[in-house]
Amino acid sequence: RDLGITIIDVCMDSNIVETERVLPDVIYRMTADFQGVMCIDSFAVDALEASIDIYPGRPIVNSIALEEFAPGISKIDAIVPITQHHNPVYIALVTDGDGPALTADKKYELSLKIVEECAKYGVTPDQLMIDINGFPIGSESEEGMNFTLESLNSIERIKSIHPDIMTSIGVGNLTNGLAKKPYMRKALTSVFLDEARKRGLDAAILNPNHYVPAESLDKYDYDLCLKVIFERDLDAFAELEDIAERKKGNIVVRKTSYDDLPLEDQICEKIKDGFKERDTGTFVKGDFTYEYKDKIALSMATIVDNHKPLVFINDYLMVAMKALGDGFGRGEVSLPHLLKAADVMKHCMGFIETYMRNESGVKATDVIEYKGTIVLGTVYQ
């Protein structure tokens, strides 16, 4: 109330209680004392229907999308017909069967389709709030991609579809993994929202404690945020991390030399620090020539003289990666840092895999008899 919030997102999906029964009860109890608007949010279509039926007013429904709810039935087809009689505002995610849209082009393309599909049910553009998708800063896997900039660039294009269309973003996704660095989260969120508002963003789902007027930020920090957002400058990101740590009273020491450490520790510390030494060249190891793109491969070429490759992987490299993973789980290591470290690890593994293949006597052109096939799956989207 004291922060001027007039809409609250009420999100419930649970494997502990029956969402279809509990969410309507929560809505019923909360509306007795909440004077604002509720954005009712659940993956469970039955729960949305039941909650909207008892909601005393015009709700916001979070969310509809082009992705399949059931074979041949999109989330638009599943949700709009059973809720449209309440004339709600729909948050529409720019997501289809291929997952959330990553580029401004794809976000615009899906927004057009959403407007067309919703029109079949009589939903007008003024009932649509297009969610432009936010992804964690620095989490891109494609070279040259900038998720944050793609989201910003999509806003004006989406709003050009119809003057009544609104846009929104779940802005907390941008700073996922920065829970232990509140100043950094606040600075990046505030600068992003300032830039998004300049382009016409209408709303955002956010923790209001993660936002301040952008002009109240230190000018140096503000400029660092702009570099992160517009240039995907991960050095600026790391500097912001240091600033956030110092504001918590922590002393930040960046290692500039690893020469005083044993070689095993040098490699592990470089991985944990995400320390890149980009350089290209070749060297001969045994009877094969290896082409490297990071100097850490030279250290790996020496380390296999003293350690069996699999032993070094298990006793050193995996221990380093586990320490990083645990730090990420505690919110102490950011996602961009984790990805930088994984990139250094990739150069280590690139050499070791080539070395092991050569030591086994298997040539790249040989036909290999495999022991079997392993199929790995990951959670959809």
C-alpha positions as CSV (number, residue, x, y, z in Angstrom):
1,R,0.0,0.0,0.0
2,D,2.7,2.5,0.9
3,L,4.5,1.9,-2.4
4,G,1.6,2.9,-4.6
5,I,1.1,-0.6,-6.0
6,T,-2.4,-1.0,-7.5
7,I,-2.1,-4.4,-9.1
8,I,-0.8,-7.6,-7.4
9,D,0.1,-10.8,-9.2
10,V,-1.3,-13.7,-7.3
11,C,0.6,-16.8,-8.6
12,M,-0.2,-20.3,-7.5
13,D,1.0,-23.7,-8.8
14,S,1.4,-26.4,-6.2
15,N,2.0,-30.1,-5.9
16,I,1.1,-29.9,-2.2
17,V,-2.4,-28.5,-2.4
18,E,-5.2,-28.7,-5.0
19,T,-4.6,-25.4,-6.8
20,E,-8.2,-25.6,-8.3
21,R,-9.6,-25.5,-4.8
22,V,-7.1,-23.3,-2.9
23,L,-6.5,-20.5,-5.4
24,P,-10.2,-19.5,-5.6
25,D,-10.2,-19.5,-1.7
26,V,-7.2,-17.3,-1.6
27,I,-8.7,-14.9,-4.1
28,Y,-12.0,-14.8,-2.1
29,R,-10.2,-14.0,1.2
30,M,-7.8,-11.5,-0.3
31,T,-10.5,-9.4,-2.1
32,A,-12.1,-8.7,1.2
33,D,-9.2,-6.4,2.1
34,F,-7.3,-5.6,-1.1
35,Q,-8.6,-2.5,-3.0
36,G,-6.5,-2.9,-6.1
37,V,-6.7,-5.2,-9.1
38,M,-5.6,-8.8,-9.1
39,C,-3.6,-10.5,-11.8
40,I,-4.5,-14.1,-11.4
41,D,-1.7,-16.4,-12.4
42,S,-1.6,-20.2,-12.7
43,F,-0.7,-23.0,-15.1
44,A,-3.8,-24.8,-14.0
45,V,-6.6,-23.8,-16.4
46,D,-9.3,-25.1,-14.0
47,A,-7.9,-23.0,-11.2
48,L,-8.0,-19.9,-13.4
49,E,-11.6,-20.5,-14.4
50,A,-12.7,-21.1,-10.8
51,S,-10.8,-18.1,-9.4
52,I,-12.1,-15.7,-12.1
53,D,-15.7,-16.8,-11.5
54,I,-15.5,-15.6,-7.9
55,Y,-13.4,-12.5,-8.5
56,P,-15.5,-9.4,-7.8
57,G,-14.4,-7.3,-10.7
58,R,-12.5,-7.3,-14.0
59,P,-9.4,-9.4,-13.5
60,I,-6.0,-9.7,-15.3
61,V,-5.4,-13.2,-16.4
62,N,-1.8,-14.5,-16.5
63,S,-1.3,-16.0,-19.0
64,I,-2.2,-17.1,-22.5
65,A,0.2,-18.1,-25.3
66,L,0.5,-19.9,-28.6
67,E,2.2,-22.9,-27.0
68,E,0.2,-26.1,-26.8
69,F,-1.9,-26.8,-23.7
70,A,-3.0,-30.1,-25.2
71,P,-2.5,-31.7,-28.6
72,G,-3.8,-29.3,-31.2
73,I,-5.1,-26.8,-28.5
74,S,-3.1,-23.7,-27.6
75,K,-3.2,-21.9,-24.3
76,I,-5.3,-19.3,-26.0
77,D,-7.8,-21.9,-27.1
78,A,-7.9,-23.4,-23.6
79,I,-8.2,-20.3,-21.5
80,V,-10.0,-17.5,-23.5
81,P,-13.3,-19.3,-24.2
82,I,-13.9,-20.1,-20.5
83,T,-12.9,-16.6,-19.2
84,Q,-13.9,-14.2,-21.9
85,H,-17.4,-13.6,-20.4
86,H,-15.6,-11.7,-17.6
87,N,-14.0,-9.3,-20.2
88,P,-10.5,-9.7,-18.6
89,V,-7.2,-8.2,-19.6
90,Y,-4.9,-11.1,-20.8
91,I,-1.2,-11.2,-20.3
92,A,0.0,-12.9,-23.5
93,L,3.4,-14.5,-23.6
94,V,5.4,-14.4,-26.8
95,T,5.9,-18.2,-26.7
96,D,5.0,-20.9,-29.1
97,G,5.9,-24.6,-29.6
98,D,9.5,-23.6,-30.1
99,G,9.7,-22.0,-26.7
100,P,9.9,-18.3,-25.6
101,A,10.8,-15.9,-28.4
102,L,14.4,-14.7,-28.2
103,T,14.7,-12.1,-30.9
104,A,12.7,-8.8,-31.5
105,D,11.6,-10.2,-34.9
106,K,10.2,-13.4,-33.3
107,K,8.5,-11.5,-30.5
108,Y,6.8,-9.2,-33.1
109,E,5.8,-12.2,-35.2
110,L,4.2,-14.1,-32.3
111,S,2.5,-10.9,-31.1
112,L,0.8,-10.6,-34.5
113,K,-0.4,-14.2,-34.3
114,I,-1.7,-13.7,-30.8
115,V,-3.8,-10.7,-31.8
116,E,-5.2,-12.7,-34.8
117,E,-6.0,-15.8,-32.7
118,C,-7.6,-13.8,-29.9
119,A,-9.7,-11.9,-32.3
120,K,-11.4,-15.2,-33.2
121,Y,-12.9,-15.2,-29.7
122,G,-13.8,-11.6,-29.7
123,V,-10.9,-10.4,-27.7
124,T,-9.9,-6.9,-28.7
125,P,-6.4,-5.4,-28.7
126,D,-7.1,-3.3,-25.6
127,Q,-7.6,-6.5,-23.7
128,L,-4.0,-7.7,-24.5
129,M,-0.9,-7.0,-22.5
130,I,2.0,-8.6,-24.5
131,D,4.8,-10.0,-22.2
132,I,8.0,-9.4,-24.1
133,N,10.0,-12.0,-22.2
134,G,12.9,-11.3,-20.0
135,F,15.9,-13.6,-19.7
136,P,18.8,-13.5,-17.3
137,I,21.4,-11.0,-18.4
138,G,24.5,-12.7,-19.9
139,S,22.7,-16.1,-20.3
140,E,22.9,-16.1,-24.1
141,S,24.4,-19.2,-25.7
142,E,24.6,-17.7,-29.2
143,E,27.6,-15.5,-30.2
144,G,26.4,-11.9,-30.7
145,M,23.0,-12.4,-29.1
146,N,21.9,-9.8,-26.5
147,F,18.6,-10.9,-24.9
148,T,18.1,-7.6,-23.0
149,L,18.5,-5.5,-26.1
150,E,16.2,-7.8,-28.2
151,S,13.5,-7.3,-25.5
152,L,13.9,-3.5,-25.6
153,N,13.8,-3.4,-29.4
154,S,10.6,-5.4,-29.5
155,I,8.5,-2.9,-27.5
156,E,7.8,-0.2,-30.1
157,R,7.3,-2.8,-32.9
158,I,4.7,-4.7,-30.8
159,K,2.9,-1.5,-29.9
160,S,2.8,-0.6,-33.6
161,I,0.4,-3.5,-34.2
162,H,-2.5,-1.6,-32.7
163,P,-2.6,1.6,-30.6
164,D,-4.5,-0.1,-27.8
165,I,-2.0,-3.0,-27.2
166,M,-0.1,-2.9,-24.0
167,T,3.3,-4.4,-23.1
168,S,4.7,-5.9,-20.0
169,I,7.7,-7.9,-18.7
170,G,8.5,-10.1,-15.7
171,V,11.6,-7.9,-15.0
172,G,12.9,-10.1,-12.2
173,N,14.1,-12.6,-14.7
174,L,16.8,-10.2,-15.9
175,T,18.6,-10.4,-12.6
176,N,18.0,-14.0,-11.7
177,G,20.8,-15.3,-9.5
178,L,21.6,-11.9,-8.0
179,A,19.6,-12.3,-4.8
180,K,22.8,-11.9,-2.7
181,K,23.7,-8.7,-4.6
182,P,20.7,-6.5,-4.0
183,Y,22.3,-3.2,-5.1
184,M,23.3,-4.7,-8.4
185,R,19.8,-6.1,-8.9
186,K,18.3,-2.8,-8.1
187,A,20.6,-0.8,-10.4
188,L,20.1,-3.1,-13.4
189,T,16.4,-3.4,-12.9
190,S,15.9,0.4,-12.6
191,V,18.0,1.3,-15.6
192,F,16.4,-1.4,-17.8
193,L,12.9,-0.2,-16.8
194,D,13.8,3.4,-17.5
195,E,15.0,2.5,-21.0
196,A,11.9,0.3,-21.5
197,R,9.5,3.1,-20.5
198,K,11.2,5.4,-23.0
199,R,10.1,2.9,-25.6
200,G,6.6,2.6,-24.3
201,L,6.6,-0.3,-21.9
202,D,3.2,-0.2,-20.0
203,A,3.8,-2.5,-17.0
204,A,6.2,-4.8,-15.3
205,I,5.9,-7.5,-12.7
206,L,8.6,-6.8,-10.1
207,N,9.5,-6.6,-6.5
208,P,9.1,-2.9,-5.8
209,N,12.2,-3.1,-3.5
210,H,14.3,-3.8,-6.6
211,Y,13.4,-0.4,-8.2
212,V,14.5,3.2,-7.7
213,P,14.2,6.1,-10.2
214,A,17.2,5.7,-12.5
215,E,18.3,9.3,-12.0
216,S,18.9,8.6,-8.3
217,L,21.7,6.1,-9.2
218,D,25.4,7.0,-9.1
219,K,26.3,8.2,-12.6
220,Y,29.2,5.8,-12.8
221,D,27.0,2.8,-11.8
222,Y,24.3,4.0,-14.2
223,D,26.8,4.1,-17.1
224,L,28.0,0.5,-16.2
225,C,24.4,-0.6,-16.3
226,L,23.9,0.9,-19.8
227,K,27.1,-1.0,-21.0
228,V,25.7,-4.3,-19.6
229,I,22.2,-3.7,-21.2
230,F,23.2,-2.3,-24.6
231,E,26.6,-3.9,-25.2
232,R,26.4,-7.1,-23.2
233,D,29.6,-5.9,-21.6
234,L,30.4,-8.6,-19.0
235,D,33.4,-6.8,-17.7
236,A,31.1,-4.0,-16.7
237,F,28.8,-6.7,-15.2
238,A,31.7,-8.0,-13.1
239,E,32.6,-4.4,-12.0
240,L,29.0,-3.9,-10.9
241,E,29.3,-7.1,-8.9
242,D,32.4,-5.7,-7.1
243,I,30.5,-2.5,-6.3
244,A,27.5,-4.5,-5.0
245,E,29.9,-6.5,-2.8
246,R,31.6,-3.4,-1.4
247,K,28.3,-1.9,-0.6
248,K,27.6,-4.9,1.6
249,G,30.9,-4.3,3.4
250,N,32.8,-7.1,1.7
251,I,36.4,-6.6,0.5
252,V,36.8,-7.6,-3.2
253,V,40.2,-8.8,-4.3
254,R,40.5,-9.7,-8.0
255,K,43.4,-12.1,-8.7
256,T,45.7,-10.8,-11.5
257,S,48.4,-13.5,-11.3
258,Y,48.2,-17.2,-10.6
259,D,51.9,-17.9,-10.9
260,D,52.4,-18.4,-7.1
261,L,50.0,-21.5,-7.2
262,P,50.8,-25.1,-8.1
263,L,49.7,-25.8,-11.6
264,E,46.7,-27.9,-10.5
265,D,45.4,-25.0,-8.4
266,Q,46.2,-22.5,-11.2
267,I,43.9,-24.3,-13.5
268,C,41.1,-24.7,-11.0
269,E,41.3,-21.1,-9.8
270,K,41.2,-19.8,-13.4
271,I,38.1,-21.9,-14.0
272,K,36.4,-20.6,-10.8
273,D,37.4,-17.0,-11.7
274,G,36.2,-17.4,-15.3
275,F,39.7,-16.1,-16.2
276,K,40.1,-16.1,-20.0
277,E,43.5,-15.9,-21.8
278,R,42.3,-15.7,-25.4
279,D,45.1,-16.6,-27.7
280,T,45.4,-18.9,-30.7
281,G,48.2,-21.2,-31.6
282,T,49.3,-24.9,-31.9
283,F,51.6,-27.2,-30.0
284,V,52.7,-30.8,-30.4
285,K,51.8,-33.3,-27.7
286,G,53.0,-36.8,-28.3
287,D,52.3,-37.6,-31.9
288,F,49.4,-35.1,-32.4
289,T,49.2,-31.4,-33.0
290,Y,46.6,-29.5,-31.0
291,E,45.2,-26.2,-32.0
292,Y,44.1,-24.0,-29.0
293,K,42.1,-20.9,-28.5
294,D,42.9,-20.2,-24.8
295,K,46.3,-20.5,-23.1
296,I,44.8,-22.7,-20.4
297,A,45.2,-25.6,-23.0
298,L,49.0,-25.2,-22.5
299,S,48.6,-25.9,-18.8
300,M,46.4,-28.9,-19.6
301,A,49.1,-30.3,-21.9
302,T,51.6,-30.2,-18.9
303,I,49.1,-31.5,-16.3
304,V,48.5,-34.8,-18.1
305,D,52.1,-35.7,-17.6
306,N,51.5,-35.9,-13.9
307,H,47.8,-36.9,-13.6
308,K,45.7,-39.4,-15.5
309,P,43.1,-37.5,-17.4
310,L,40.0,-39.0,-15.8
311,V,41.5,-38.6,-12.3
312,F,42.3,-34.9,-12.9
313,I,38.7,-34.4,-14.3
314,N,37.2,-36.0,-11.2
315,D,39.5,-34.8,-8.5
316,Y,40.1,-31.2,-9.7
317,L,38.0,-29.9,-12.6
318,M,34.7,-31.3,-11.3
319,V,35.5,-30.1,-7.8
320,A,36.0,-26.6,-9.1
321,M,32.7,-26.7,-11.1
322,K,30.8,-28.0,-8.1
323,A,32.1,-25.1,-5.9
324,L,30.8,-22.7,-8.6
325,G,27.5,-24.5,-8.8
326,D,27.0,-24.5,-5.0
327,G,27.9,-20.7,-5.1
328,F,25.3,-20.1,-7.8
329,G,22.7,-22.0,-5.7
330,R,23.4,-19.8,-2.7
331,G,23.1,-16.7,-4.9
332,E,26.8,-15.8,-4.5
333,V,27.8,-16.6,-8.1
334,S,26.0,-14.9,-11.0
335,L,24.8,-16.7,-14.1
336,P,27.2,-14.7,-16.4
337,H,30.1,-15.6,-14.2
338,L,29.0,-19.3,-14.2
339,L,28.9,-19.2,-18.0
340,K,32.4,-17.6,-18.2
341,A,33.8,-20.3,-16.0
342,A,32.1,-23.0,-18.1
343,D,33.7,-21.5,-21.1
344,V,37.2,-21.8,-19.5
345,M,36.3,-25.4,-18.5
346,K,35.3,-26.1,-22.2
347,H,38.9,-25.3,-23.3
348,C,40.3,-27.6,-20.6
349,M,38.0,-30.4,-21.7
350,G,38.7,-29.8,-25.4
351,F,42.3,-30.7,-24.9
352,I,41.7,-33.6,-22.6
353,E,39.2,-35.2,-24.9
354,T,41.6,-34.9,-27.9
355,Y,44.4,-36.3,-25.8
356,M,42.4,-39.3,-24.5
357,R,41.2,-40.1,-28.0
358,N,44.8,-40.0,-29.3
359,E,46.1,-42.1,-26.4
360,S,43.5,-44.7,-27.0
361,G,44.8,-45.2,-30.6
362,V,41.5,-44.2,-32.1
363,K,41.8,-41.9,-35.1
364,A,39.2,-39.4,-36.1
365,T,38.5,-41.4,-39.3
366,D,38.1,-44.7,-37.5
367,V,34.7,-46.4,-37.3
368,I,34.1,-46.8,-33.5
369,E,32.1,-49.6,-31.9
370,Y,30.0,-48.0,-29.2
371,K,28.8,-49.8,-26.0
372,G,25.3,-48.3,-26.3
373,T,23.2,-45.2,-26.7
374,I,22.3,-42.9,-23.9
375,V,19.3,-40.5,-24.4
376,L,19.3,-37.4,-22.2
377,G,16.2,-35.3,-21.8
378,T,15.6,-31.9,-20.2
379,V,12.4,-30.2,-19.0
380,Y,10.4,-28.7,-21.8
381,Q,11.2,-25.1,-22.5
